[in-house]
């Protein structure tokens, strides 16, 4: 069974710096670098009276931070597809920027399915007596 993507859901309690747009933006940029993903867009929005939401759209999916400073809590989603990435690299960044007292981690494999290996159809070699002929049988069709 293979999965198309990996979704890491992080809950962080007892955090610092949760009301800073600048720190949330830098944390997202540092996670992009640590996970070696390709940044397409990044937005961070402040909320009133407190809190921020930030999202990095990456070629490989997205990274999101939502904060509740009044509770010392942050929710973080890391959804990547393609090459496997180590979420510990992102955790190190989050620990540096938010200094959580406790982190909860959940992982979901997204798009789990049986993916058949691609195989080329078997074709018979053309006998030497026919190799100079200008007519040949059509190539076999692929079926889904």
Long-range contacts (C-beta under 8 A, 24 or more apart in sequence): 1-112, 1-113, 1-114, 2-112, 2-113, 2-114, 2-115, 3-109, 3-110, 3-111, 3-112, 3-113, 4-81, 4-110, 4-111, 4-112, 4-113, 5-61, 5-79, 5-80, 5-81, 5-109, 5-110, 5-111, 6-79, 6-80, 6-81, 6-84, 6-85, 6-87, 6-107, 6-108, 6-109, 6-110, 7-77, 7-78, 7-79, 7-107, 7-108, 7-109, 7-110, 8-77, 8-78, 8-79, 8-87, 8-90, 8-105, 8-106, 8-107, 9-75, 9-76, 9-77, 9-105, 9-106, 9-107, 9-108, 10-74, 10-75, 10-76, 10-77, 10-78, 10-91, 10-94, 10-103, 10-104, 10-105, 10-106, 11-73, 11-74, 11-75, 11-76, 11-103, 11-104, 12-73, 12-74, 12-75, 12-76, 12-94, 12-98, 12-100, 12-102, 12-103, 12-104, 13-72, 13-73, 13-100, 13-101, 13-102, 13-103, 13-104, 14-72, 14-100, 14-101, 14-102, 15-67, 15-72, 15-73, 15-74, 15-98, 15-99, 15-100, 15-101, 16-98, 16-99, 17-97, 17-98, 17-99, 18-50, 18-51, 18-52, 18-67, 18-68, 18-69, 18-72, 18-73, 18-74, 18-98, 19-46, 19-50, 19-51, 19-52, 19-67, 19-69, 20-52, 21-45, 21-46, 21-52, 21-54, 23-97, 23-98, 24-52, 24-54, 24-65, 24-67, 25-54, 26-97, 27-54, 27-65, 27-93, 27-94, 27-97, 27-98, 28-54, 28-55, 28-56, 28-63, 28-65, 29-56, 30-93, 30-96, 30-97, 31-56, 31-63, 31-78, 31-89, 31-90, 31-93, 31-94, 32-56, 32-58, 32-63, 34-89, 34-90, 34-92, 34-93, 35-63, 35-78, 35-80, 35-85, 35-86, 35-89, 35-90, 36-85, 37-63, 37-80, 37-85, 60-85, 63-90, 72-101, 74-98, 74-100, 79-110, 81-110, 81-111
